[in-house]
Amino acid sequence: MPRYKIALLAATMMLAAGSIAMAQTGPTYDPAQLPAVKGKVTQYLLGPRGDVDGLLLDDGTEVHLNPMLSTELVFAVKPGDAVTIHGLKAKATPMVAGASVTNDATGATVTGRMGRPGHMSDNQLEANGVVKAALHEPRGGVDGVVLDNGTIIRMPPSEAKKFAAQLAVGQKVYVRGMGTASALGTVVMARQIGADPAKLADVAMPHMHGTDGHRPMMGGQHGPMGGPMGGKPQSDN
C-alpha cells in the first residue's frame, strides 16, 4: 500500500478515535469543585411530564436537576437517603442548581449538565390538600407548591404570584389540570385553582412557559457545566 494511503488511513483512525473519546466525556468542568450541600432527601420533585427534575431536602432546600437524569437518579437515590449535592447555590432562596448528586451511604454519583425544559403531560388530573412548601423556578420565582400529601402543583411564576394567597403555606387548595400520577409521585400543571371544586379560577399559561408547559432553563441554552443542554448524562456509580 502506498505510503500516502497508509498515512491517510492512520489519520482517519486517529480522528475517529478522538471523536469517540470526545463523545464519551462528561461535563467540561468537574462538579466536585462547586459548593457542596448535604441533606436528607424528603421526596422527589417532578416536572410537568412526571419525570424527576429535582429533590426536596429535609431542611427545605430545593435541588434542581436535569430531567434527563431521572432514571439514573431514582436508582441511585431514594427518599430518606443522605446525599451530597454539588452545584450552584441561589443567593436568597434555599435552592441549588445541581450538577451532581451522591448517595452518601453507597457512594453512587449521578452527574449531568444542568437544566432543561420539560414537556407537560396530557393526562387530566385533580388534586387537593394543604400547602406544605413553596417551589421555585431557577430564577427564584415561585412556580408551584408541595401539598401535605406529597402532590406537586406547578404553574407559571406570574400566575403563582397572582394566586399567592391561595398558595400560602397552610392553605387548603384544590386544582384541576394536566399531569402525571406514578410511583414516583403526582404532579399537576394547574389550569384551575380554588379552595374547593365549587369555586375555581382559571390559571393562564403565558407564552414564556409555552402552551406545552415548558419550564425555563438553568443557565440559558448551555449549562454552567459546559456543552449544550440535553447531552448524554454520565454516571459514576
N, C-alpha and C positions, 0 to 999 in steps of 0.2 A: 504494500500500500504506500503511495507517495507520502513524503513527509508532511506536506501541507494538509493532506486529508487526515493524517494522524493528529496533527496539531488542532485541526478544526474539530475533530471528534472529541479530543481531550477538553477543549474549551467548552464545547456543548455540554459535556458531562459535568464540568465544574459549575456551569451556570445552573444546570438542573439541580445539582446538589445544594447550591446556595439558595435556590428558590424553595426547596423542601425545608431547609433549615429555617428560613425566614417564616414560612407558613406555620412551623411548629413552635415558634417563640411565643411567649405570653406578652403581657403588657410591657411597654418600653421601660417603665420605671418599676423599682422594687417597692411594693406596697408596705413592706416592713419598715420603710423609712418614714412613713406617715405616722401621725399621732395614733396611739393605741387607746381603745376604750374597752373596759371589761364590764361584764354584767351577766345576768342570767336571763335566758330567753323566756318571755311570758307567752308570746304567741307569734305566729307568722302574720305578716301584713300582706294583703292581697291586692293586686292591681285589678283594673276594670274587667279583665277577661279571666280572672281567677288564678293567675299564676302568682307565685310568691315573689314580691318585689321589695321585701323588707322584713325587718324583725322589730318587735317591741320588747325592750328590756325591762327588767323588774323595777328599775329606777325611773321609768317613764321615757327613756331615750328611744327615739325612733332611728332605725338604721335603714337607709335607702340602698337598695341593691339592684343590679341589672336583672330584669325578669328572665333573661336567657340562662341565668344560673339556677333557676327554680328547681329543676330536677336534681342537680348535684347537691344543692343546698339542703333539701329535705332528707337526703340520705345521710348527709354529714352532720346536720344539726337539727335537734328537735326541741320543742318547748320543755323547759326545765333544765336544759343544758347550760353550763357556764361557758361563755365564749369570750374571745378576744377579737375586736374589730379594729382593723387599720383603715383609716380613711380621713376625710376632711370634716372637721367639726364646724357646725354653724356658730356664729357669734352669740346670738341672743336666744336661740331655741335649742333645747336638748335634742339635737338631730345630727346624724352623721351620714355623709355620702360614703358608703363603704366600698373599699377596693378589695378587701379580703376578709374572710370570716374563718376563725379557727376554733374548733371544739377543744376546750382546754383539757378534757379528760382523755380523748382519743388522739388528739394531735391532727385530726383531719382538717385540711385547709381548702377552702374554695376561693378561687381568685378569678376576677374578670374585670372587664372595662366597666367604668361607672356610667350608669344612666342609659335609658332607652324608653321611648314611649310605649304604652301597651294599648291594645285594641279592646273595646268594650264587647262583652258577651251579648248575645241577642236573646238570652233567656229572661222572661219576665218574672220578677220576684217581689215579694213583700217582706218587710222586716219591721220589728218593733222592739223596744227595750228602753233602758235608761242609759243616757250618755255617760260613759266611763272616762274617756280621754279624747282630746282633740288630736287630729293627724294633720300633717303639713306637707305641702309640695316642696320641691328642692329649694325654691327661692324664699321659703319661710311662711308663706300664706297658708291659712287653714284650708284644707281641701277635703275634710271628712272627719269622722269620729269613729271610735270603737265603742260599742254598746256593752252593757254588763254581761251579756250572753256571748260575747266574743265576735258578734257580727260587725263587719266593717261597712260603713256608709261612706261613699265618695260623692263629691260634686265639685264643680269648678270653684276656685277660690272666691270669685266675685259673688257667686250665689251663697257660698258658705258665710261670707261677710253679711249678706242680706238677711240670712236666717240665723245670725249669730245667737240671738236669744233662744231660739229653738234648739240650737246645738250646744248650749252651755252644759257643762258637767252637772249631772243630777237631774236634767230634764228628761221627761218621757218623750219619745219620738216614734213616729210611725212613717215609713216610707214605702213608695212603690217605684220600681224602676227596672233596669236591666242588670243582670248579674249572674253570679255562679255560686252554687252550693256544692261543696265536695268535702272529702275527708280532711282537706287542709283548712277548711273554714268556709264562711259565707261572706260574699262581698256584693253590695248593691250600689250601682251608679244611680242615684236618686233622680227621678223625674217628677215626683210629687212628694211633699212632706207636710206633716202636721202632727198635732198631739194625739190624734186618733183618726180612724178611717172616715169619720163623718165630716171632717173639715180639713181638706188638703189644699195646699197651694202648689202651683206649678214651679218646677225648677228649670230655669233656662239653661241652654247649652251654648255658651259663647263660642265664637269662631276660634278663639285662642286654644280651645280644647278640641275643636273639630267635632263633627257630628258623630264620629265613631268613638268618642270617648278618649282621645289621646291625652296623655298627661305630659307636662313639659319635660324636656331632657335635663340632665345634670351636666353642666359644663358645656352646653351647646352641642353641635353635631359631633365634636370629638371630645372624648372624655379626658379628664385630667391625667389619666394614666397612659395616654398616648394611643394613637390609632383610631380609626373610625368606629363608631358605635356598631354593636352587633357582631364584633369579632368573636371568634371561637373562644369560649371560656376555658381557662386552664384550671386543673385541679391537682393538688399535690398530695391528696390522700391516698 
